[in-house]
Every structure is written in C-alpha cells, then in structure tokens.
C-alpha cells in the first residue's frame, strides 16, 4: 500500500476492494477490526476522521454480494456504535468539566450547554450520528452537560439503529444496482465529500462570526 496521503486516498476510494481482500485473508477477524474502527470513531474524541459512513456502506455492499454476513455486521457494528458513544459520554461526564472555568471555556458556556441538552439533547444525539466529525463530539458534550444517562442511552440506541442499520441496508440493497455497482468509487467519493461538509460549514460559520465581531 502506498504511504502518505495519496496512498490513504487510494485506499479510501477503493475501500471495497481492500475490504474484500481482507475478508478473504482474515475471515471472522475482520468483524473485530471493523468493530474497533467504528468504536474508535464514535468513542474517542481524537479520532473523528475515520471513514465510518463509507465503511458501513461498503460493508453493506459486500454483505449483499455474499462476502460478509449482514446479521453479524448489524450486531457487531451497532454494538460498537452504542459502546463508543457510551465511552464518549463517560469521558465528557468525568473529565469534560475540567475544560471549563479556565481561559478557553467559561462556566457560562457550560450553563448554556446544559440548557441546550435539557431541551434538545435527544435530537442532537440522534441527528449527530449522521454528521461526520460532529458525531464524535455530541456524546462528549452530552456528558459535559450532565444529560441524564438513561435518556442519553435511549437516543444512543435509536441513533445507532438508524445510522448503522440505514447505511448497511443501503449498501446491501443498492450495491446490487448496476449503476451503483459500476460507479462505486463515485459513491464513495460522494460519501467522503458529504462527510466533510458539516465540518466545512461549521468552520465557515465560525469564521464569519469572528469577522462580524
């Protein structure tokens, strides 16, 4: 595999081919590897750029082609998503408060965050699943905001079901469509670009607000 960013981009664009080879070489171990990748993306604040959306879609296409087990994918990856968000929530709840009261984050911001999650926390947890990069921070902030864990868990389960199940099933059924099958690279590029849009939009809005100030 080529080193550096060009090699990484090549692997992302041809992720279906690499994953198919890994399935043949590593068998059931690939489910553990995919579990760890998704767990890291959702559970660790420092790994928000892992390709969760494209990975789920490609796994679905391989399941549709008979190369992977859809039930095993649903079970392992939904579990990874739920546990990842649970860990992220814990980290925010346990350590996130240390970020406030200092130079960068004021206690007033914490109060606003708590009020926001009191009103809209459930929607944020579910919708955040579908916003790459942002989904890594939503459970962390929910923990900081002291959102009730029982309430968080309900929406965590719902979000994982919709996100993981939706993308896996989309790949499972759409992967057999001739156009999608012959243009899978284009589909993956589109998913990657869509993954970058929320972060780009947030950055643009932040820059505009700073200029306005």
N, C-alpha and C positions, 0 to 999 in steps of 0.2 A: 504494500500500500504506500502511496506517495506521502511523504511527510509534509507538514506545514498546512497552511490554509487551502492551497489548491487541492491537496490530497483529501483534506476534510470535506471540501465542497464536492469533490468527485464521489466520495463515499455517500454523502447525503443525497446526491442526485441519483445514485444507483443503489440506494439502500435496499431496494427489493432484491437485487441480485446478490449483494453481500449477505443479506439475511438468509436467503435461500441456501447459500453455500454453508453458512454457519449452522443452519438446521441440519443439513446433511452430515456435517462433521461432528457436531456436538450433541445432537439428539435432544433429549429432555433437558439437558443443562441449559439450553437456550432460553427456556422459560424462566429459569433462575436469573440469567443475565438480564432479560427484559424486565423482570420484576425489580432488580436492583437499579436499573436505569430509570424506570418510572418513579421508584421510591425516592431516588436521589433528586430528581427534578422537582417533585412535589414536597419533599421533606426537608431539603437543605436550602437555605436562603442563598448560599454561594453557588448553586448550580441551576440557575433559571434558564439557561440557553440550551439545555438538552432537547433533542427533537421529539418531544412527546407526541404531538399531533401526527406528524408524518410517520412515526414509528407505529402508532396504533393503526393508521390506515393501511400501511404496508402489511402489518401482521394480519389484518382482515383479508387482504387480497390473497395472501399465502394460505390462509385457512380456507378460503373459497376454492383455491386450486388443489386442496387436499394435502398440502405440505405441512400444515400445522393444525392443531386441534382447537376449534373455536371455544368449546367449553373450558378447556384448560387456559386459554388466553383470557377469557372473561373472568374466570376465578382468580388467576394469579395477578392480572393487571388491575382489576378492581380492588383487590386486597392491597396491592402496592399503593394505589392512589389514596385509599382511605387511611392506611397506616402512615403514609408520607405526610398527609395533611394533619394527622393527629400529632405526629412528632413536631411539625412546624408550629402548630398551635401551642404545644407544650413549651417549645423554645421561646416563643413570644411571651407566653404567660410567665415563664420562670425568669427569663433574662432580659426581655424587651424593655421592662420598666427602667432598667439601668440606663437606657438611652435618653431618658427624659430628665429634666432638671439641670442639664448641662448647657454647654454653649450652643449646641445644634438644635436640640428639640426641647421646647418649653413645656411645662406642665399644662399650660392652657391648651396646647395641641392635643395632649393626651385626653383632656376632658372632652374636646370636640370629637375625637376619635371614638371614645366610649359612647357618646351620644349618637353618633352615626351608626355604630354597630348595634345599638339598642333598637334603632328604628329599621335599619336596612341590612343588618348583618346576614340574615338568611339569604337574601337575594345576592349579596356580594359573594358569599361562599359558593353558591351555585353558578352564577354567571361568570365569576372569576375563573372557574375551571376552563372556560372556553377562550380565555385571554392569555396567550403565552407570555411568559415572564411575569406578568401581573399575578397569575395564579400561584406563583411561588411565594408572593408576599401577602396575599389575602389571609391565609390562616395564621401567619405570623402576627399580623396586625390584629386579627381577631383575638389572639391570645393576649396581646398587649392591652387591648380594650376590655379585657375581662368579660368577653362574651360568654354566656353560660355554656359549659361544655356539652351538656345534654342537648341544648338547642343547636350548637355547632355540629355535633355528631349527626343529628338528623339531616341537616343540609349537606354535610360532608358525604354521607351515604348517597343522598339523592344526586348530588353533583357528580360523584364518581360513576354512578349508574348511567347517567345521561352522557357524560363525556366519553368514558371508556367504551361503554356499550354502543353509543352512537357512532363513533369513529370506526370501531371494529366491524360493526354491521354494515356501515357504509362501504368499507373496503371489501367486505365479504360479498356483498351483492353487486356493487359497481365494478369490482375488479374483473368480473366476467363480461362486462360490456366491451365489445370490440374496440370502440374508440378509446375508452379509458385504458384498456389493456395495451394498446399500441402507443399511447401517449402518457404512460405512467410517469415518465420523467417530468413532463409538463405539469402534471397533477402535483407531484412532489415539490416542484419549484413554486407553484401557486400556494401550497400549504406553508412553505418556508416564508414566502413573502407576507402571507397573511399573519404568520407568527410574529413578524417584525413590525407590522402596522401599529398595534396598540402602543408599543414602546416608543415608536417614532412619533406618534400623535401626542403622547404624553410629554415627550421631550419638547416638541414644537410648542405645545400649550404653555409649558413651563418657561420657555424662552420668551414667548410673547408677554407673559405676565411679568417677568423680570424687566423687560423693556418698558412696559407700562408704568412700573414702579419708578 
